[in-house]
Amino acid sequence: MEENSTVQNAAETETVKPGKGFVQSFFDFFGSKTIRLNNDLGAMAIFFFRSFFMIFRIKAIPDIVQQVYFIGAKSAQIVILVAFFTAMVLGLQLYVVLVKFVSVGVLGTAISLTLIREMGPVLAAIMITARAGSAMTAEIGIQRISEQIDALSTMRIDPLGYLISPRIAAAIISFPILTTFFDLVGIIGAWFSGCLLLGVNSGTYFYRVVASTQMEDIMGGYYKSIVFGLLVVTICCFQGYFTHMRTDSFGAKSVSLSTTSAVVISCVMILISDYVVTSFIV
């Protein structure tokens, strides 16, 4: 009897700790998430630097040209289309606002600075992510699960230098060029809606565009586009390259989840890095 009562008291003592399990599980959850995030950031940094320093190989130039065509030339149509209609809407909205303050003459200033400093780099990067970034993740992910990347290692070909480095170099070249296209087409689109449709004087519009645009504004947009390009390609390639290490799925489903994660993370990082870069160049 004494032994049974001792066991019962011990059991009751173990159950009278309602808060300990919750607190422990709370810190376990966030601790594991934090450790995993640090591991992923460290692995991505190593992934980027190893791939970046392999760009400076003479024999990688044909691969870089091919990726410039894929990332840049094939994305130009969607970037130009989005730029034109986005700027048309922007010109219409700014016209409605400026009419209230009798300041329609500064429409060109508002359009040029908005596109060149903010909307051009950001929207161009998001469009490239949607078209080229998702394709890169899916392509590299399929190569991973079909063991093509393992075959490259077997043949003593560095997969990072062969697959990732040309894409990083192409992003450095393509993103600023497509940002320029976005800015130019956007200015024309806003002129179309503001001047041809709403009656703003064309001479005043283009004078304001030229007079208000400084080289610092243009270079700031280029700096952002380069940062966005490095982020997008690194994140998308990283997600595809390590798609076989996902714990939530495997096979073809892991490729689809990696593609979704790459696009979502890239878009979020574009917006976050936009604020960070802007805070340094303003």
Contacts in CASP RR format, 6 or more apart in sequence:
PFRMAT RR
TARGET T0000
AUTHOR 0000-0000-0000
METHOD contacts of the structure
MODEL  1
MEENSTVQNAAETETVKPGKGFVQSFFDFFGSKTIRLNNDLGAMAIFFFR
SFFMIFRIKAIPDIVQQVYFIGAKSAQIVILVAFFTAMVLGLQLYVVLVK
FVSVGVLGTAISLTLIREMGPVLAAIMITARAGSAMTAEIGIQRISEQID
ALSTMRIDPLGYLISPRIAAAIISFPILTTFFDLVGIIGAWFSGCLLLGV
NSGTYFYRVVASTQMEDIMGGYYKSIVFGLLVVTICCFQGYFTHMRTDSF
GAKSVSLSTTSAVVISCVMILISDYVVTSFIV
43 238 0 8 1.000
43 242 0 8 1.000
44 234 0 8 1.000
44 235 0 8 1.000
44 238 0 8 1.000
47 160 0 8 1.000
47 164 0 8 1.000
47 234 0 8 1.000
47 237 0 8 1.000
47 238 0 8 1.000
47 241 0 8 1.000
48 168 0 8 1.000
48 230 0 8 1.000
48 234 0 8 1.000
48 238 0 8 1.000
50 160 0 8 1.000
51 160 0 8 1.000
51 161 0 8 1.000
51 164 0 8 1.000
51 165 0 8 1.000
51 168 0 8 1.000
51 234 0 8 1.000
51 237 0 8 1.000
52 165 0 8 1.000
52 168 0 8 1.000
54 60 0 8 1.000
54 158 0 8 1.000
54 160 0 8 1.000
54 161 0 8 1.000
54 164 0 8 1.000
54 165 0 8 1.000
55 64 0 8 1.000
55 165 0 8 1.000
55 166 0 8 1.000
55 168 0 8 1.000
55 169 0 8 1.000
57 161 0 8 1.000
57 165 0 8 1.000
60 161 0 8 1.000
60 165 0 8 1.000
60 166 0 8 1.000
60 169 0 8 1.000
63 162 0 8 1.000
63 165 0 8 1.000
63 166 0 8 1.000
64 166 0 8 1.000
64 169 0 8 1.000
64 170 0 8 1.000
64 173 0 8 1.000
66 166 0 8 1.000
67 166 0 8 1.000
67 167 0 8 1.000
67 169 0 8 1.000
67 170 0 8 1.000
68 170 0 8 1.000
68 173 0 8 1.000
68 174 0 8 1.000
70 132 0 8 1.000
70 135 0 8 1.000
70 170 0 8 1.000
71 128 0 8 1.000
71 132 0 8 1.000
71 167 0 8 1.000
71 170 0 8 1.000
71 171 0 8 1.000
71 174 0 8 1.000
72 128 0 8 1.000
72 132 0 8 1.000
72 170 0 8 1.000
72 174 0 8 1.000
72 177 0 8 1.000
72 178 0 8 1.000
74 131 0 8 1.000
74 132 0 8 1.000
75 127 0 8 1.000
75 128 0 8 1.000
75 131 0 8 1.000
75 132 0 8 1.000
75 174 0 8 1.000
75 178 0 8 1.000
76 178 0 8 1.000
76 181 0 8 1.000
78 127 0 8 1.000
78 130 0 8 1.000
78 131 0 8 1.000
79 124 0 8 1.000
79 127 0 8 1.000
79 128 0 8 1.000
79 178 0 8 1.000
79 181 0 8 1.000
79 182 0 8 1.000
80 181 0 8 1.000
80 182 0 8 1.000
80 185 0 8 1.000
82 123 0 8 1.000
82 127 0 8 1.000
82 182 0 8 1.000
83 120 0 8 1.000
83 123 0 8 1.000
83 124 0 8 1.000
83 181 0 8 1.000
83 182 0 8 1.000
83 183 0 8 1.000
83 185 0 8 1.000
83 186 0 8 1.000
83 189 0 8 1.000
84 185 0 8 1.000
84 186 0 8 1.000
84 188 0 8 1.000
84 189 0 8 1.000
84 192 0 8 1.000
86 119 0 8 1.000
86 123 0 8 1.000
86 186 0 8 1.000
87 111 0 8 1.000
87 115 0 8 1.000
87 185 0 8 1.000
87 186 0 8 1.000
87 187 0 8 1.000
87 188 0 8 1.000
87 189 0 8 1.000
87 190 0 8 1.000
87 193 0 8 1.000
88 189 0 8 1.000
88 190 0 8 1.000
88 192 0 8 1.000
88 193 0 8 1.000
89 193 0 8 1.000
90 111 0 8 1.000
90 114 0 8 1.000
90 115 0 8 1.000
90 119 0 8 1.000
90 190 0 8 1.000
91 107 0 8 1.000
91 111 0 8 1.000
91 189 0 8 1.000
91 190 0 8 1.000
91 193 0 8 1.000
91 194 0 8 1.000
92 193 0 8 1.000
92 194 0 8 1.000
92 198 0 8 1.000
94 107 0 8 1.000
94 110 0 8 1.000
94 111 0 8 1.000
94 190 0 8 1.000
95 104 0 8 1.000
95 107 0 8 1.000
95 193 0 8 1.000
95 194 0 8 1.000
95 198 0 8 1.000
95 200 0 8 1.000
98 104 0 8 1.000
98 105 0 8 1.000
98 106 0 8 1.000
98 107 0 8 1.000
98 110 0 8 1.000
104 200 0 8 1.000
105 200 0 8 1.000
105 201 0 8 1.000
105 204 0 8 1.000
105 205 0 8 1.000
105 208 0 8 1.000
106 208 0 8 1.000
107 190 0 8 1.000
107 194 0 8 1.000
107 200 0 8 1.000
107 205 0 8 1.000
107 208 0 8 1.000
108 187 0 8 1.000
108 190 0 8 1.000
108 204 0 8 1.000
108 205 0 8 1.000
108 206 0 8 1.000
108 208 0 8 1.000
108 209 0 8 1.000
108 212 0 8 1.000
109 208 0 8 1.000
109 209 0 8 1.000
109 211 0 8 1.000
109 212 0 8 1.000
111 186 0 8 1.000
111 187 0 8 1.000
111 190 0 8 1.000
111 209 0 8 1.000
112 187 0 8 1.000
112 208 0 8 1.000
112 209 0 8 1.000
112 212 0 8 1.000
112 213 0 8 1.000
113 212 0 8 1.000
113 213 0 8 1.000
113 217 0 8 1.000
115 182 0 8 1.000
115 183 0 8 1.000
115 186 0 8 1.000
115 187 0 8 1.000
115 190 0 8 1.000
116 183 0 8 1.000
116 213 0 8 1.000
116 217 0 8 1.000
116 218 0 8 1.000
116 221 0 8 1.000
117 217 0 8 1.000
117 220 0 8 1.000
117 221 0 8 1.000
118 274 0 8 1.000
118 278 0 8 1.000
119 182 0 8 1.000
120 179 0 8 1.000
120 182 0 8 1.000
120 183 0 8 1.000
120 221 0 8 1.000
121 175 0 8 1.000
121 179 0 8 1.000
121 182 0 8 1.000
121 221 0 8 1.000
121 224 0 8 1.000
121 225 0 8 1.000
121 228 0 8 1.000
121 274 0 8 1.000
122 224 0 8 1.000
122 228 0 8 1.000
122 270 0 8 1.000
122 271 0 8 1.000
122 274 0 8 1.000
123 182 0 8 1.000
124 175 0 8 1.000
124 178 0 8 1.000
124 179 0 8 1.000
124 181 0 8 1.000
124 182 0 8 1.000
124 225 0 8 1.000
125 175 0 8 1.000
125 179 0 8 1.000
125 225 0 8 1.000
125 228 0 8 1.000
125 229 0 8 1.000
125 232 0 8 1.000
125 270 0 8 1.000
126 267 0 8 1.000
126 270 0 8 1.000
128 174 0 8 1.000
128 175 0 8 1.000
128 178 0 8 1.000
128 229 0 8 1.000
128 232 0 8 1.000
129 232 0 8 1.000
129 236 0 8 1.000
129 263 0 8 1.000
129 266 0 8 1.000
129 267 0 8 1.000
129 270 0 8 1.000
130 263 0 8 1.000
133 232 0 8 1.000
133 233 0 8 1.000
133 236 0 8 1.000
133 262 0 8 1.000
133 263 0 8 1.000
133 266 0 8 1.000
134 236 0 8 1.000
134 259 0 8 1.000
134 262 0 8 1.000
134 263 0 8 1.000
136 167 0 8 1.000
136 233 0 8 1.000
136 236 0 8 1.000
136 237 0 8 1.000
136 240 0 8 1.000
136 262 0 8 1.000
137 236 0 8 1.000
137 237 0 8 1.000
137 239 0 8 1.000
137 240 0 8 1.000
137 243 0 8 1.000
137 255 0 8 1.000
137 258 0 8 1.000
137 259 0 8 1.000
137 262 0 8 1.000
137 263 0 8 1.000
138 240 0 8 1.000
138 255 0 8 1.000
138 256 0 8 1.000
138 258 0 8 1.000
138 259 0 8 1.000
140 149 0 8 1.000
140 163 0 8 1.000
140 237 0 8 1.000
140 240 0 8 1.000
140 241 0 8 1.000
140 243 0 8 1.000
141 240 0 8 1.000
141 241 0 8 1.000
141 243 0 8 1.000
141 244 0 8 1.000
141 254 0 8 1.000
141 255 0 8 1.000
141 258 0 8 1.000
142 255 0 8 1.000
143 149 0 8 1.000
143 163 0 8 1.000
144 240 0 8 1.000
144 241 0 8 1.000
144 242 0 8 1.000
144 243 0 8 1.000
144 244 0 8 1.000
145 243 0 8 1.000
145 244 0 8 1.000
145 250 0 8 1.000
145 251 0 8 1.000
145 252 0 8 1.000
145 254 0 8 1.000
145 255 0 8 1.000
149 159 0 8 1.000
149 163 0 8 1.000
149 241 0 8 1.000
152 158 0 8 1.000
152 159 0 8 1.000
152 162 0 8 1.000
152 163 0 8 1.000
153 159 0 8 1.000
159 241 0 8 1.000
163 237 0 8 1.000
163 241 0 8 1.000
164 233 0 8 1.000
164 237 0 8 1.000
164 241 0 8 1.000
167 233 0 8 1.000
167 237 0 8 1.000
168 230 0 8 1.000
168 233 0 8 1.000
168 234 0 8 1.000
168 237 0 8 1.000
170 233 0 8 1.000
171 229 0 8 1.000
171 230 0 8 1.000
171 232 0 8 1.000
171 233 0 8 1.000
172 226 0 8 1.000
172 229 0 8 1.000
172 230 0 8 1.000
175 225 0 8 1.000
175 226 0 8 1.000
175 228 0 8 1.000
175 229 0 8 1.000
175 232 0 8 1.000
176 222 0 8 1.000
176 225 0 8 1.000
176 226 0 8 1.000
178 225 0 8 1.000
179 221 0 8 1.000
179 222 0 8 1.000
179 224 0 8 1.000
179 225 0 8 1.000
187 209 0 8 1.000
191 202 0 8 1.000
191 205 0 8 1.000
191 206 0 8 1.000
194 200 0 8 1.000
194 205 0 8 1.000
195 201 0 8 1.000
195 202 0 8 1.000
195 205 0 8 1.000
216 281 0 8 1.000
220 277 0 8 1.000
220 281 0 8 1.000
223 277 0 8 1.000
223 281 0 8 1.000
224 273 0 8 1.000
224 274 0 8 1.000
224 277 0 8 1.000
224 278 0 8 1.000
227 273 0 8 1.000
227 277 0 8 1.000
228 270 0 8 1.000
228 273 0 8 1.000
228 274 0 8 1.000
231 266 0 8 1.000
231 269 0 8 1.000
231 270 0 8 1.000
231 273 0 8 1.000
232 266 0 8 1.000
232 270 0 8 1.000
235 262 0 8 1.000
235 265 0 8 1.000
235 266 0 8 1.000
235 269 0 8 1.000
236 262 0 8 1.000
236 263 0 8 1.000
236 266 0 8 1.000
238 262 0 8 1.000
239 258 0 8 1.000
239 259 0 8 1.000
239 261 0 8 1.000
239 262 0 8 1.000
239 265 0 8 1.000
240 255 0 8 1.000
240 258 0 8 1.000
240 259 0 8 1.000
240 262 0 8 1.000
243 254 0 8 1.000
243 255 0 8 1.000
243 258 0 8 1.000
244 250 0 8 1.000
244 251 0 8 1.000
244 254 0 8 1.000
246 254 0 8 1.000
246 257 0 8 1.000
246 258 0 8 1.000
248 254 0 8 1.000
248 257 0 8 1.000
249 257 0 8 1.000
END
